[in-house]
Amino acid sequence: MSDALTVPDFITFTLGMIVYFAGAALTKRIRVLRDFNIPEPVTGGFAAALAVWAFVAIAQRSVAFELDTRDHLLVVFFTTIGLNARVSDLVRGGKPLLILLVLTILFMVLQNVVALAGVSLFGMPPSASVLVGSAALIGGHGTAIAWGPEIAARGVEGAAEIGVAAATLGLIFAALIGGPIARFLIEGNKLEPRDADADPVVGVGFDDSAQANLDYVGFMQAMVTIHLAVIIGYFSHQVILDVGIRLPLFVPCLIAGIVLANLQPYVLPKLPEVRGTPVLALISEFALSVFLAISLMSMQLWTLAGLAGPLFVVIGLQVLLALAFCICVLFPAMGRNYRAAVLSAGFGGFALGATPTAIANMTAVTKRYGPSPLAFVILPLVSAFFVDLANAIVIQFFVSL
């Protein structure tokens, strides 16, 4: 295959928006996508990824997308989540957050046990199990790439390629299972949002009349507040890195948003608040939708072809594990209520893919059935803030086997 065709960042960003509209059109026309709450950027992004794969097969030339704007959209999105959070929500979410963290650690162990059984079935070295386990799935592409060289040093050929392929395949299933999980739990148990969860965190679809309050001044106020939180988060991130702690940039930005939103009424009382406003919800949903559309359309599906057999079997087992865990373990443990169902949909996206996929799953569910703000606060804190350290310990244990 000849040199890769590189798509510049600006064109990637533009294509991401176009792909979202394509996904929205497909979702509008295909009822099963609506019934199972498949997010529009997932539909469009996956369709675009298939189209890129077809181009690669015909032109015999790989395609690579520049992703700088995509990564910035991720930071903006999580900052808006922080700006919408109330300290009272965080206090109320203490116990659910702890339960979710314990369940996540338990799931990582189970995920690697399934992976270990899978690689043993195909005669692969045991150390390769993490590449189709928590390193690639809960950890994502970055963790899989980071552990690739160490696994390769233990005699696993093409370790990085296996990890990336597993993470790609996991991301696809992560985006597809969240909606069906939520539909099964919500409609099967006749669940509804509680009055305490009446304020939307993501999306503008809950109160269409509120859109009349959108104007350019409100938009600029929201953007300035977001950027201030991002700047605070950026400098905090540098301090965190200097002390030797590795966290994604969006984590300190999320926390900076929480601090800024809750201190503003006391420190700068004359400034208008952006928390809970339609314009902040609009920016939030825009950032998430385009981020996810770009992430899925840029998946290099052709990398799966050479690993189709064993990889699909093991990932298939991981999907079954995630479905069973969400429905039979996580949902009961989180209280069997509407928030537990929303978190189950999000966990399905996070367990096989990434935090943004989890948020997209929950957004699609809450836009249809009603809001659950606390779910949008505690899941990112668990999936991004606590899990990386725990996952590193779990991975190291299974690699040493």
Disulfide bonds with the S-S distance in Angstrom:
none
